[in-house]
Amino acid sequence: MNNCYDYTNYTNDEQARALEDGTVSAEPAPKPKKRRFFKKMMSLLLCGAMLGGGASAAFYGVGKLMESEPAIAEQTQVQQVSYVSSNTQSAVLDVASIADGAMASMVAITNVSVAEVQTYFGYYFGGGTQKQEQKSSGSGIIINMNDTELLIVTNNHVVEDAETLSVCFVDEQVVEAVTKGTDPDNDLAVVAVKLADIPSSTLSAIKLAKLGDSDSLKVGEQVVAIGNALGYGQSVTTGIVSALGRQIDTTDAIMIQTDAAINPGNSGGALFNMAGEVIGINSAKYSDTSVEGMGYAISITPALPIINELMSRTTREKVDSSQASYIGVSGTDISAEIEAYYGIPQGVYVTSVSSGSPAAEAGITEKSVITHFDGVRVSTISALAERLEYYAAGETVELTLQVISGSAYVEKTVTITLGSAAFKQTSSSRGYQTV
């Protein structure tokens, strides 16, 4: 029987006979989907949507939808999310169906970091600090895997400064994870979990998320947000797309504005369209007593090229102390405020170079500004020191510098062979940190 409601070639009498003998049915035909596009740019002041000690930030995305999704390892049991809807005439699902199908592709992320805090005597009398362990919570989306790893996308601020990372899957199994790659400029990160560390029962329970096309979104469309709100576990909120093409002050990324509740701990979670596809990565909310319902998610389509590049990086773990490396420079941070006032590029300003060090041999000079280490942006000396913890002495990497040429700074790339930290010289250059 033809299921399309099409009377255009029938007379009134023929229409009635056609219905009686089953030639056609009275069910309406599905309406064709329309291509939708809307973008707009705007800069707003935000506070971070992350739970835990020192975990405030604001958030990011940019690019073009990849032509084909990365290959999925066949030997694993993980499947892609699928949905079953009672509405066979449309791809639109209800919120409950989306939540039921998507939970298997979501994870809760716990970040354990160490921070220096002032002691009681240090606060009142000065000088006293101690290291203190801090925990923060976020969310992640299972999007791919390779032969040895399950790959999860989240926000950079969720994994930033982590001493250890762990992810909790839908069956409440907790497994250790490592950061595979980060892009602080776009507040994106990819976390890797070894497949060998994941129980077979968990592999059977989890799924890869379906990625959608955020460029086809239209203002007013309903969306669903899922994430580890307040660190209590996965929860669901819903709302509409309030605006598209938004930007915030701390990033160049393209954002989706929504009135779906985005709370601390939701960072790194998914924003779904009503077909159950990920069209955004929840990142931020506007925080003000006079403001309600202004949450932001990184648009997935422009973020995909960045995510693919992060997934392609070599997964690194911290090296043993016997293999610790160093560069041989002392430096200080150039903040965005200093850049705006003095015109010095943001990054690590080199105050001195140790004689005979790897930096000296590579031609790095004082007053240069280190902006990238092995392709990863470093905006502070502590971030550079943190990156070095994953590289062994003897490895060769590229450093991107901004060097003075006349009255302006120009970009320069140098190759450096990292030295052994056992031979590291501690600089006395006004107490600046040495790496």
C-alpha positions, 0 to 999 in steps of 0.5 A: 500500500502506498503510504503517501497522502497524495490526491493530486491525480484523483477526482473526488469519487476516485479519491473515495474509492482509492481510500476504500480499496487501499490504493492510498492511505489518509496518513500525511506524507513527511515534509521535506527537511529544510536547510537552515543557517543563521550566524551572528557575532557578539562579545559577552562577559562570562564566568566559568561553568565548572565545579571545584577548587579554583575552577572558574573559566569561560569558554569556546570553537571554529572550522567546517564539518568533516567529510567523513567520521574517523574510523572506529576500531572493529574489535571493540564492542562499542557501538554508535548511539541509536534511537527508537522513536514512536513517531515514525513520520519524523526524525524528531524525538522526545526528550526522554528518548534522547536522554535514554539513548544518549546517556551511554555516550556521556561520562563524568570527569574528575580532575584532581589537581594540586594548588598552593594556598596560604596558611593561616599564619601566611594569610595574617603574617605573610609568606606561608603557603602549602600545597593542597589537593583540589578536586573538580568535576566536569563532563565528557562525550565519547566520540571515537576510538582507535586500536588502543584507546577510547576517545572523549571530548571535553573542555580544556578547563575541565582537565586543566592542571590535572595531576590525575584524571578519572572518568565514570561511565554510564554503568558507574565504572570509574577508570583512569584517563589521561589528556591526549591533547588540548586547545586552550584557545578554543577550550577544547580537550580530548581525553584518552582511556586505555581500552585494556583498562575498561571492563568488557561489561562497560564496553558493552554498555557505552556507545559513541555519540552521534555528531550533528551539524550545528551550522543547520541550527535555527534560532528557536529550535528545541535542544537538550543538555546533558552533563554532570551537574554539580558533580552529582551525576548525569542530569538532563535539562531542555530549552531552545536555541536562543542565538547563534554565532555568539562569541565571548571575551576569552576566546575566538570560538563560535558559540550557541546560546541556549536557555537550557540550564548549564550548571557547574559540572556541565562543562564538557557535556553535550547539547543535543538537537531533537534528532539526538545528535550532538550539536554543541559542547556545553562550556559556559553560563552568564553569571549575574544576579540579574541574568537568567537562562544564558548558557553557551555551548561550543558549536560542534561543526566548526570545532570538529577540525580541532577535535580531529587534530587533538585525537591524532596526537600521540598520547603522553604520560608523565615521564619518570623523574630520571628522564625529566627534561628542561629547556634552559630559560627563565621567564615570566608571564605576559598576560592579555593586559600586559599585551594590550598595554605594552604590545608584548605578545602573550606567552612566556617572556624569556628573561634569561638563557642559561649558558650551554643550555638546550635553549642557547644551542637552539638560538633562543635569546632574551626578550623572546616570547615563547607562545607554543611548545610542540604545537600546544599554546603556552601562555604561562611559565607554569603551563610550559613547565607542566608540558615538560613533565610529559617529555623526556630528556633527549626528545626533539620538539619545536618551539614557536617564538615571538622575537623582536625585529625592528619595532615589532615582534615576528614569529619564529620557529626553532627546533630544540633537543631537550636536556636532562633536568639533572643538569638544569641550572637554577637562574637567579634572575630576579627570582623568575621561574626556570624551565 
